[in-house]
Amino acid sequence: MLQQLVNGIALGSVYALIALGYTMVYGVLRLINFAHGDIYMLGAFFGYYISRWTGAAQHASLPLTVLVFILSMAAAAAVGFCIERFAYRPLRTLPRIASLITAIGVSLLLEFGGQIVFGPNFKAFPPLISDRPALVIEPATQVPAEVLVPGAPDPATAAAAIVPGHWRCAVGGKEWFRFRAGGDWNLVVSRVQVIILMVSLVLMTALTWIVLRTKMGRAMRAISYDLRAAALMGVTIDSVIAFTFVIGSALAAAAGILDAIYKPTINPLMGVLPGLKAFVAAVLGGIGNIPGAMLGGMLMGLAETSVVALGLSTYRDAIAFSILILILLVRPRGLLGAVSEEKV
């Protein structure tokens, strides 16, 4: 369970990044952008080709990896801007169902267009980050006392014996300390999992700062409360909505690259199920609520890995969605969703 907890946090961080795009667009436009999961897929493919173009696929280094992230997020942001400008903006004054159907159409276009452009086969994503363990907790060992007496075999070549109930904690390959505890404390945290969590926290913090502390963020919040009133107060509606799509698409691209490094295979349909789960996470936390999207993503990741730890991996998707249904029966607006009053 300890290992699955770490795996769940890493997976939940990816879901949270994707869910943020859903919740931002819904908060501003009251639109479910079903193409958002496919932006996640495009981000992974942008990272794949840019890593080959920059040489990061052959000689991975921190500067090249950062460059791959920046360029891929910028390319995905450009795609998000084009989708909003040419697919959604002309339909903004029409009934909402028109935009919803268009979102489904754009999603199908990206999925099957991706099979034509990128090919339908799976591709191996380059190891931009070393998968060596960053933290290891394992049973402690010691050389048996009988080999330490004169004339005994060399202790360096003697087989070490596991000491029951004793554990060693190693960070970066070096032992830091030992402790005694009952139960199973086996744990391996890879560098990729640490990077996923760190990058996700940085991006979520940056988004929170943008929304709460910048002029554009205030405009986004104003539109989410009342679009017409915000327009009368001088807010440029088109620019703010385009900015929302750009930021959401960039976050989805970052999630796509992180997940591709974690599970190093990509294909044009890879965004379907993660996109659906991230949408569920956004609804679970309270769609339109940024902290709710983060919380929902983490809960979805932890729910999936917990089901796997219980030996029910075949049913992990069904159980995750069942949890959503149960929570929504109790809190229809999600865990952090606020009840809004509408004038008749």
C-alpha positions in Angstrom: 0.0 0.0 0.0 2.9 2.4 0.7 4.3 1.8 -2.8 0.8 2.2 -4.4 0.4 5.5 -2.4 3.5 6.9 -4.1 2.3 5.6 -7.5 -1.1 7.1 -6.9 0.4 10.6 -6.1 2.4 10.5 -9.3 -0.6 9.4 -11.4 -2.9 11.9 -9.7 -0.5 14.7 -10.5 -0.9 14.0 -14.2 -4.7 13.8 -13.9 -4.7 17.1 -11.9 -2.7 18.9 -14.7 -5.2 17.7 -17.3 -8.2 18.5 -15.1 -7.1 22.1 -14.6 -7.7 22.7 -18.3 -11.2 21.3 -18.2 -12.1 23.3 -15.1 -10.6 26.6 -16.4 -12.5 26.4 -19.7 -15.7 25.5 -18.0 -15.3 28.2 -15.4 -15.0 30.9 -18.1 -17.2 29.6 -20.9 -19.4 26.9 -19.2 -18.1 24.6 -22.0 -16.7 21.1 -21.7 -13.8 21.0 -24.0 -13.8 17.3 -25.0 -10.7 17.9 -27.2 -8.6 18.6 -24.2 -7.5 15.0 -23.7 -6.2 15.0 -27.2 -4.1 18.1 -26.5 -2.5 16.0 -23.9 -1.7 13.4 -26.6 -0.3 16.2 -28.9 1.9 17.4 -26.1 3.4 13.9 -25.8 4.0 13.7 -29.6 5.5 17.2 -29.7 7.9 16.1 -26.9 8.8 13.0 -28.9 9.7 14.9 -32.1 11.3 17.9 -30.4 13.5 15.6 -28.3 14.7 14.0 -31.5 15.2 17.3 -33.2 17.2 18.9 -30.3 19.2 15.7 -29.6 17.7 15.2 -26.2 16.6 11.7 -27.2 20.2 10.6 -27.7 22.0 12.7 -25.0 19.4 13.7 -22.4 20.5 16.5 -20.1 18.7 19.0 -17.8 18.9 22.0 -20.2 17.7 19.9 -23.2 14.9 18.4 -21.2 13.7 21.8 -20.0 13.9 23.0 -23.6 11.7 20.0 -24.8 9.1 20.9 -22.1 9.0 24.6 -23.0 8.8 24.1 -26.8 6.2 21.3 -26.5 4.0 23.4 -24.1 4.3 26.3 -26.5 3.3 24.2 -29.5 0.3 22.8 -27.6 -0.7 26.3 -26.5 -0.7 27.4 -30.1 -2.9 24.4 -31.0 -5.3 25.3 -28.2 -5.4 29.0 -29.4 -6.3 27.8 -32.9 -9.0 25.5 -31.7 -10.6 28.3 -29.7 -10.2 30.9 -32.4 -11.6 28.8 -35.4 -13.8 26.1 -33.8 -15.4 27.7 -30.6 -15.4 31.4 -31.0 -17.7 31.5 -34.1 -20.2 29.5 -32.1 -20.1 31.5 -28.9 -23.4 33.2 -29.5 -25.2 30.1 -30.6 -26.9 27.6 -28.2 -24.4 25.8 -26.0 -25.1 22.4 -27.6 -23.5 23.6 -30.8 -20.1 24.2 -29.0 -20.5 20.9 -27.2 -20.9 18.9 -30.5 -18.1 20.9 -32.1 -15.8 19.9 -29.1 -16.6 16.2 -29.8 -15.9 16.8 -33.5 -12.5 18.5 -32.8 -11.6 15.6 -30.5 -12.3 13.0 -33.2 -10.4 15.1 -35.7 -7.3 15.2 -33.5 -7.5 11.5 -32.7 -7.9 10.2 -36.2 -5.9 13.0 -37.8 -3.1 12.0 -35.4 -3.2 8.5 -36.8 -2.6 9.9 -40.3 0.1 12.3 -39.3 1.9 10.3 -36.6 1.0 6.8 -37.7 -1.3 4.4 -35.8 1.5 2.4 -34.2 2.9 2.8 -30.7 6.2 4.8 -30.4 8.8 4.5 -27.7 9.2 7.8 -25.9 12.9 8.7 -25.2 14.1 8.5 -21.6 14.6 12.2 -21.0 14.8 11.6 -17.2 16.8 8.8 -15.6 14.5 6.2 -14.0 17.1 5.3 -11.3 15.6 5.1 -7.8 15.7 8.3 -5.8 14.5 6.7 -2.5 14.6 3.1 -1.5 13.4 1.4 1.7 14.3 -2.3 1.8 15.1 -5.0 4.3 18.4 -4.3 6.1 21.2 -6.9 5.7 24.4 -7.6 7.6 27.3 -10.0 7.2 26.9 -13.1 9.4 29.1 -12.9 12.5 30.8 -16.3 11.8 32.6 -14.9 8.7 34.2 -12.2 10.8 36.4 -14.6 12.8 40.0 -15.1 11.8 40.4 -17.5 8.8 36.8 -17.1 7.7 35.8 -16.0 4.1 36.3 -12.4 3.1 33.3 -10.4 4.5 33.2 -8.4 1.3 32.4 -11.6 -0.7 30.2 -13.3 1.9 26.5 -13.4 1.4 24.7 -10.8 3.6 21.8 -12.1 5.7 18.5 -10.2 6.0 17.8 -9.0 9.5 14.1 -9.5 10.3 12.3 -6.3 11.3 15.2 -4.1 10.3 15.0 -1.7 7.4 17.4 0.6 5.6 16.6 3.8 3.8 18.8 4.8 0.9 18.6 8.2 -1.0 20.4 8.5 -4.2 22.1 5.1 -3.8 23.6 6.0 -0.4 22.2 4.7 2.9 21.0 7.4 5.2 19.6 5.5 8.2 18.2 2.2 9.5 15.1 1.6 11.6 13.1 -1.2 13.2 9.4 -1.7 12.3 6.9 -4.4 11.8 5.0 -5.0 8.6 6.1 -4.4 5.0 8.0 -1.2 4.4 9.3 -2.0 0.9 9.3 1.2 -1.2 11.0 2.4 -4.4 10.5 6.0 -5.5 12.0 6.7 -8.9 13.4 9.9 -10.1 10.7 10.2 -12.7 8.0 10.1 -9.9 9.8 12.8 -8.0 10.1 15.0 -11.1 6.4 14.5 -11.9 5.4 15.6 -8.5 7.8 18.6 -8.5 6.9 19.8 -12.0 3.2 19.4 -11.2 3.4 21.4 -8.0 5.4 24.2 -9.7 2.9 24.4 -12.6 -0.2 24.3 -10.2 1.4 27.0 -8.0 2.1 29.2 -11.1 -1.4 28.8 -12.3 -2.8 29.7 -8.9 -0.6 32.8 -8.8 -1.7 33.8 -12.3 -5.4 33.4 -11.4 -5.2 35.2 -8.0 -2.5 37.8 -8.5 -2.4 39.0 -12.1 -4.7 41.3 -14.1 -5.5 38.6 -16.5 -6.4 36.3 -13.7 -8.8 38.9 -12.3 -10.3 39.2 -15.7 -10.8 35.4 -15.9 -12.5 35.4 -12.5 -14.7 38.3 -13.6 -15.8 36.5 -16.7 -16.5 33.3 -14.7 -18.9 35.3 -12.5 -20.7 37.3 -15.2 -19.5 37.5 -18.8 -21.7 40.4 -19.8 -20.9 42.5 -16.8 -17.2 41.9 -17.3 -17.5 43.1 -20.9 -19.3 46.2 -19.8 -16.4 46.9 -17.4 -13.9 46.9 -20.2 -12.6 43.3 -20.1 -11.6 42.0 -23.5 -13.6 38.8 -23.6 -11.9 37.2 -26.6 -8.4 37.8 -25.3 -9.2 36.4 -21.9 -10.9 33.3 -23.3 -8.0 32.7 -25.7 -5.5 33.0 -22.8 -7.5 30.4 -20.9 -7.2 27.9 -23.7 -3.5 28.6 -24.1 -2.8 28.0 -20.4 -4.9 24.9 -20.2 -3.4 23.4 -23.4 0.2 24.1 -22.1 -0.6 22.3 -18.8 -2.1 19.3 -20.7 1.1 19.1 -22.8 3.2 19.1 -19.7 1.1 16.2 -18.4 1.5 14.4 -21.7 5.2 14.6 -21.6 5.4 13.6 -17.9 3.2 10.6 -18.4 5.1 9.6 -21.6 8.3 9.6 -19.6 6.7 7.6 -16.8 5.0 5.1 -19.2 7.3 5.4 -22.2 4.9 4.5 -25.0 2.7 6.9 -27.0 0.0 6.6 -29.6 -2.6 8.9 -31.2 -5.4 7.5 -29.0 -3.5 7.8 -25.7 -5.5 10.8 -24.7 -9.0 9.3 -24.7 -9.1 7.5 -21.4 -6.8 9.9 -19.4 -8.9 12.8 -20.8 -12.1 11.2 -19.6 -10.6 10.4 -16.2 -9.3 14.0 -15.8 -12.8 15.3 -16.7 -14.2 13.0 -14.0 -11.6 14.3 -11.6 -12.6 17.9 -12.4 -16.3 17.1 -11.8 -15.3 15.2 -8.6 -13.5 18.1 -7.1 -16.1 20.6 -8.3 -15.8 21.7 -12.0 -14.9 25.4 -12.3 -12.9 25.2 -9.1 -9.1 25.1 -9.5 -8.3 23.6 -6.1 -11.1 21.1 -6.7 -9.5 20.0 -9.9 -6.2 19.4 -8.1 -7.9 17.5 -5.3 -10.0 15.4 -7.8 -7.0 14.5 -9.8 -5.1 13.2 -6.7 -8.2 11.3 -5.5 -8.6 9.6 -8.9 -4.9 8.6 -9.0 -5.0 7.2 -5.5 -8.3 5.4 -6.1 -6.8 3.6 -9.2 -3.6 2.5 -7.5 -5.4 1.4 -4.3 -7.7 -0.8 -6.4 -4.6 -2.3 -8.0 -3.0 -2.9 -4.6 -6.2 -4.8 -3.6 -5.7 -7.1 -6.5 -8.6 -5.7 -8.5 -6.7 -4.2 -11.4 -9.2 -5.4 -14.0 -11.9 -3.2 -12.4 -9.8 -0.1 -11.6 -11.6 2.1 -14.2 -15.1 0.9 -13.2 -14.4 1.4 -9.5 -12.9 4.8 -10.0 -16.0 6.0 -11.9 -18.2 4.3 -9.2 -16.5 6.4 -6.6 -17.5 9.5 -8.6 -21.1 8.5 -8.7 -21.2 7.8 -5.0 -19.6 11.2 -4.1 -21.9 13.1 -6.5 -24.9 11.4 -4.9 -23.9 13.1 -1.7 -22.4 16.3 -3.1 -23.8 16.9 -6.6 -21.5 19.9 -7.2 -18.3 18.0 -6.2 -16.2 18.1 -3.1 -15.2 21.8 -3.3 -17.9 23.0 -5.6 -20.0 25.9 -4.3 -23.7 26.2 -4.7 -24.5 29.0 -7.1 -27.7 30.9 -7.2 -29.3 31.7 -10.6 -31.8 34.4 -11.2 -35.0 33.4 -12.9 
